[in-house]
Amino acid sequence: MRAFWVGAVLTGFAASARAQASHTDPFKEYTIAAPDGSVKAKFIGSGASLSELWVKDKYGRFRDVVLGYDNTTLWQTDPGHPVLNSVVGRYANPIYLGTDQIAYTLHGGEIGWDRPDEGFPGDVTAKIISRGKYDAVVTATATQKTPIMCVKRNLDAFQETSNIFNHSLRIDSSKYIQGNMYLIPTGNLTSVQGTALDFRKERSLGQYFPRCIQEPSNTFAGSQWDRSIGYGGCSAGKQDPEPIPLQPKLRIRLDVTTNQPVVQIYTGNWLAMPRKKVHGGPSLQYEKFSAVAIEPEGYVDAINNPAWGVDQIYYPGRDFKWATTYQFSVQK
């Protein structure tokens, strides 16, 4: 069981919704905008999901830079359940279970936290507040001891491009969390030096893909990118701007700051769904590699890796907090 409180503020303009209240439509969109009109956004209560985010490109035109649905009820009913711009939990990414029947759980269960909860101990109340720049804060309180690791997933896309290979990225990180064939962490924090994960200098995402096919699965799994990278040698609490994806044609730049020690980069490996009308849909499809998600988070599966010294169990008196700022600008 969980409850979401969703609040959003863009430079002084506020909107809020209690997503789980019986009198509230969980699919109703709430529109907010900065007073100067530089940023516009829409949210729905279901999963505290961001349905639209409009920022300006180099021509001064507004672009909706997140994936989503024209029919907002699909956030609950889409059988593919790609978790578009929702809060991921109660524990994001995999937890190793090691049973004969179930090897691991992903994003809190088969269905996921943005729909029902799936058997974790106690009740958790999560509050999600977005303010300014797209400044998001997730806090959670639990009634019993339970693992919590939430992520606010954002899949960015642009109408003019069919994939994100020309987007560029910089991440000031010297290590990554090594995973097995199921992307379950092995416990090793490995240097990015000489690997396809070395983005300490800005380069295009497309430079990664030719190499990943030949790299072992403990670095990348096939022609996909779904890896956890530690900020600055996996030092916790780093607040400097880190990932910088840039849409080359429109020169839209995104700087991310966070209180989390790890960032996961996901390139929409399993996307297969109609695009929103504003992105050329429904005749065009969101296909794999047509979007990139930047997911600041804690250490994946840290509850099974005590050597890391990371405590991800929360209880009454010990609350969870996740805070990330997404700053958009136009690069000249």
N, C-alpha and C positions, 0 to 999 in steps of 0.2 A: 504494500500500500504506500502511496506517496501523494503529495499535493504540490502543485506548482503555483507560485505567484510570479506573474510576469510583469515587469515594469520596464519602461524604455524612456530615455531622455536624450534628445539631440540638442545640445546647447540651449537648454532652457524650456523646451517644449516637452510635455510629459503625457504618457498614456499608460494605462495599466489594465490588466484583466485577471480575474481569478479563474484559471482555466478549468478547475475541477468542480466549481460550484454548480449545483444542480440547475440554477436559473441562468447559467451562462452557456452560450453557444461556443463550443470549443473550436469551431471552424470559422468563426467570425474574424475578419481582418481588422486590425487596429493600425491606422496610419499615423506616422509621426514625421516631422520634418524640422530641420534647423531653421531658426528665424531668418537667416540669410538665404535660405533655399539651396544651400550647397549639397545637402545630403537628405535623402528621403528614404523611408523604410516602412515595410508592413510586417506585422507579426500576427500569428494566430495562437490561441491558447493551447492547442494540442501540441504537447511536447515542447512548448515555448519556442515554436518554430518560426524562423525568419522566412517569410514568403517572397519578399522583394527587397532589394537594396539598390537604390539609384544614386550613382555618383557621376561626375562629369568627366568626359574624355578631353583630349587635347584640342578638340574643336569646340568645346563648350557645350556639347550635347550630353544629355543624360543617358546613362546606360544601366540597365538592370544587371548586376554582376553576380547574382546567385541563381542556382537552379531551383526549380519548384514545380508546382502544379497550378493550372488555371482553375481546376476544381479542387478546392482546399480539403474536401472530405477524403481525398486520396492519401493525405498524410496518415490516415488510419486504415485505409482499405487496400492500398496498393500491395498486391501479393509479393512484389519484389522487395518492398520495404528498404529502400536505399538510405533511410534516415537523413533526409535532406534538411540541413540547417537546423536540426533539433538538438536538444540536450541528450547526450548519450550516457547511459548509466543503467543500473545503479553502479556497475563497475565497467568502465569503457575498456574495449579491447579484450584479449583473451585472459582467462584464468585457467591454469592447468589443473585438471581434475584427476587424470591418471587412472580412470576406471576402464574396465573392459567395454562397458556400454557407451560411455561418454568420455572422450579424450580431453575436451576443454569446453568452456562456455565463452561465448563472444558477446560483448556489449550487454551483459546481464541476462542473457537467455535468448531463446530462439525468436521470441517476439520483440523483446526489448522494452526499456523503461519508458520510452515515449508513447508506448501503448499500455499494456498492463505491467505490473511488477511481477517478478517470477521467483518467489520463494526465498528471498534474502531475509535475514532476521530483522524483526522490528519494523517500525514505521519511520519513513524519512520524509521530512518536509523540505523541499528545495525552493529557494527564491532566486529568480534570475532577473537581474537589473542591467539594462543597457543604457548608457548615457554618453553623450558627446561623441564624436568621431566614430562611433560604434565601439563603445567601451562596455564590455559585458562582465558581470560579476555573478557567479553562482555560489550560493551558500546552502549548506544542508545540515539539518540536525536530526539525530537518530534517537529512538526510544530504547534500543538495545544495541549491543556491540555488533557492528556490521562493517564489511569492507565497502568503501566508497571511493570511486575515482570517476568523476564526471568530465565530459568533454563537450564543448559547444562546437559542433561540426558545421563548417561552412564550405559549400562547394561553389567555387567561382567559375563563371562561364561567360562567353561573349558570342554574340550572334555571328560575327564575321569569321570565326574560326571553327574548324571541325575537331581540333584537338589542341592540347596545351603544350606541344613540343617546342614552340617558339617562345613560350613564357620563360623568363629568366628568374633565377632564385639565388639568394645568398643566405646561408645559415652559419653563424659563427660557432661551430661545434667541432670538437676534435675526436669525439667518440660516438659510436652507435651501439644500440642494444642488439646483440647478436641473437638471431632466432633460428629455429629448426624449420623443417619443411612445412609445418603448420603455423609458422610465425610465432610459436611459443618461445619466449626468451630462454636461452640456455644458461643464463647467469653471467655470461661474459660481456664486458663493456670493452669494445674493440675499437682501435684507432681507425679513423676514416682515411688516413693517409694511403694513397695508392688505390683506393676503392672508388666505385661509382657514387658513393655517398659523400664524397668530399666537395661540399659547396661552400667552403670558407671564402672562396672568391666567387663572385657572381658569374654564373654561366647558365646556359639554356637547359631546360629539362630534357630536350631532345638529345643532348650530348650523353645523357645517362643511358638511354634505352638500348643502343647498339651494344654497350658493354655488359648490360645486365643479363643478356641472354647467355653469355659465356661465364658469368661469375657463379660461384657455388651458391646453393640455395640458402646457406646460412648468412649470405649477404643480401641477396635478393631472390625472390621466388619467380622464376620465369620472366616473362616480359611484363612485369608489373612493378609497381612501387607502392609499398605499404609498410614503411619502416619507421621505427622509433629512433630518434637522434637526440643525444643529450646536448643541451646548451653548454658551450664553453667548458668542455671536459666533464660534462654532467654535473656542474655545480648548481646547487639549488638556489632558487630565488632570484635568478638573473632578470633584470628589468630593462636592459638595453634593447633597442630595436634589433630584431633578429631576421626572420624570414622576409625576403623582399621579392615577391613575384611581380613581374612586370609584363603587361600585355603590350607587345612591341608596336603594333600598328596604331593603337589608340593611346599609348604612353600612360596608361593607368598604373600607378605604383601603389603598393600596399606595404606598410611597415607594421610589424607586430611586436608588442611588448607584453610580457606576462609574468606572473609570479610562479609559474610552473617550471620544473627542471628539465622537461623533455618536450620535444615536438614530434608529432607524427605527420608525415606527408603522405596523403592518399590521393591517387590520380584517377579515381573513378573506374577502377579496374572492372567492375561488374555492372556498369551503367548500361541500360537498354530500356529506354522509355521515351515517349513523345516529348518534344520540347514545349515550353510555354510559347504562346503566340508571339510574345515580344522577342523571342529568340528564334523565330522562324517556324514554330510548330503550328499545328500538330503534325504536318506532313514530314517535317524533319525530326530526327531522333537525337536524344542525348545518347551517345555511344561511349564505349570505354575510352578513357584518356581524353574525354571532352571537357573535363573539369579537374580542378585541383583543390584539395582540402588541406588547410593548415590547422592542426589540432594540438595546441599546447596541452600537456597533461602530466600526470605523475609517471613514475617508473612502472611500465607494464608488468603485471604479474609479480609485483614486489612482495606480495604476501607469501609467495612460494620461493623467494630468494632472500632469506634473512641476512645473508652476507652483505647485502646492500645497506642494511641498517635503516630501512625506510618503513615507517609505521603507517599503514593505510586502514587501520581499524578505528572507527569513530563511534562515539557513544554519548549519552547525556553528559554535558559538561565539556565535551571535545567536539567542536563543530568543524565541518569541512568548508574550505573557501577556495574558489578558483576565480582568478581575475585576469582578463586579457583585453588589450586595446588594439583595435584595427584602425590604422590611420591611412586614409586614402589621399592621394595627391596626384598631380599631373607632372610627369617628368618632361622637361623641355628638350 
